[in-house]
Amino acid sequence: MNSRERDKHDQFLQLYVETESSLRGFVRSLVPTLEDAKEVMQGTAAVLWRKFDSLDSPDNFRRWAFGVARFEALSYRRDKARDRHVFSEKLVMQLAKEAESESDLNLEEKALEKCVSKLPEKHRNLIQQAYSKGTKIDKMAQSAGRTPMSLYKALHRIRISLADCIRKDLKQQEGLA
């Protein structure tokens, strides 16, 4: 294997490993059994590797992989059409759409976690305390020696900072930044 092939192989493995968990969950939502999901994942991995040169940008790998997996699941379903436990194509497409949305929520949760971890410790503690179950802002403000309004304003500024950070992180994940 020459240097170019090794680099291509390493890049593919890195991208695939980063995406595999969410891709597996997506595929699992499209087929009825775990064994079916394993077969579809094997087929998907083979197609992804075989067609890796056609990927326009590594930043688009996740979206591309989900598209390939959707087609592999549909192909698998068609191959198993004689089995009475096969989902209809319409249902598979609906499940795919919902699973992609759920996967996007997972990305947003990861972005939020990353952004919260970037906050200064003082702000992170303030957010964690404010959003703990049973917290009353007026009591929290009193114990911090602040007015409730100043605490609301501080929390608002932190939320704006988190929202900006999350947007930037999601754009980077989509390859738009």
N, C-alpha and C positions, 0 to 999 in steps of 0.2 A: 504494500500500500504506500503510495507516494505521499508527499507532504500535503498536497492539495486535497487528496482524498481523505487523509487523516483529519485535516481541519474541518472538512465538510461533515465527516462522521461525528467529530466532537461537537460541532455546532448543533447538529441534529439531536444528538443524545441530550445535550443540555436543554434544548427547547422542549423535547419530548418529556423529559423527566419533570420539568417545571409544570407541564400541562397535564401529565398523566392522571393525577388524582381527580381533577375536575372532569376530564374527558371520560374517565371510567364511570363516574357518577352519572354523567350525561348519557352514556351508552346504556348503563343499567336501567335508566328510566325509559328507554325506548324498546327494550326487549323483555319478555316475560320471566326469564330465569337467569340465574347467575352463570350457568354454563353457556347460555346464548350470549351473554355479555362478554364472556371470555373469548368466544369465537369471533365476535364482532371486533373486539379490541385487537385480536391478533391480525385480522384482516385489515383493520384500520392502520395499525402500525406498519404493516407491509406496504400498503398503498402510500402512506406518508413518506416512507423511506424511498420508495421507488420514484415518487414524483417530487421529491424534495427540491430538485433543481428548478421546478416550475414555480416555487414560492417566490413572490415578488420581493418580500422583505421579511426578515426574521421577526419584526414587530407584529406582523400579521399571522404568525404561526398559530396562535390559539384559535382565532376565528376560522382559519383555514382548516385546522385539525377538526374542529367541531363540524364543519361542513362535510368533510370527508367521512367522519363518523356517522353523520346523518344518512349519507348515501349508502354507506356500508350496512347500516341497520336496515334500511329499506330494501337493499339487495338481499340481505339475509332473510328478511321477512318474505320476500317474493320466492326465494328458494325453498322456504319452508311452508309455502302457501297451502299445501295439502294437509298440514297439521291444523286441526280445528282450534288450537289454542294460540293462534297467531292474531296479532292486533291488525286492525284495518289500517290502510295507508293514511287515511284521514286522522285516525287516532294517533298514529306514530308521529305525524307532523305536529299535531297539537301537543303531544308529550315533549317533543323536541323543542318547541317554542317555549313551553313552560320551564323545561330544564335549563335552557339557555338563560332565561330570566333569573332563575334561582342561582345559577352560576355567577351571573352578574352581581347579585346580592352578596354572594360570598366574596367577590372581588372588592366590593364596597366595604364589607366588614373588615377585610384584611387591610385595606387602605386606612380605615378609621383607626384600627389598632396601631398601625405604623405611625400615623400622624399624632395620636395621643402619646405614643412613646417619645416623640420628638419634642413635646411640650416641656417647658421648664417644670421642674418638680413641683414648685408652688402651684402652678396652673393645673397640672395633672391631679394633684391632691384636691384642689378646689372642685374640679369637675367630678372626680370620683365621689367626693363627699356630697356634692349637690345632687347627684343622680342616684345616691343610695336610697334604698327603700325606706320610706317613713321620714325622710329628711324634710324639715320645715325651714324655708329660707330665712324667715325672721329670726328663728332660734340660732341658725347657723351664723347669721350676720351678727347677732348679739354676742355670741361666744368668740367671734373674730374681732369684736370691737368696731364693727362697721355698720352702716345703715343698710337696710334691705335693698334700697335703690342702688347703692354703690355696688353691692354684691350682684344684683341683676345685671348691671352694666358690665361688670367684669366678666361675668359668665357669657354675656352676649358677645363681647369682644373675642373671647376664647372660642366660642362656637363659630364665629365668622372665620377666624384663623384656621380652625379645623376643616371647615367647609372648603376653603381655598386650597388647603393642603390635599384634601381628598380629591378634589377636581384635578389638580395637577398630577397626582399619583395615577388616577384612572386614565388620564390622557397619555401619560408615559406608557402605561400598560397597553394601551391601544395603539401606540406608536405615532401619536399625533403631536407630541411635544418636541 
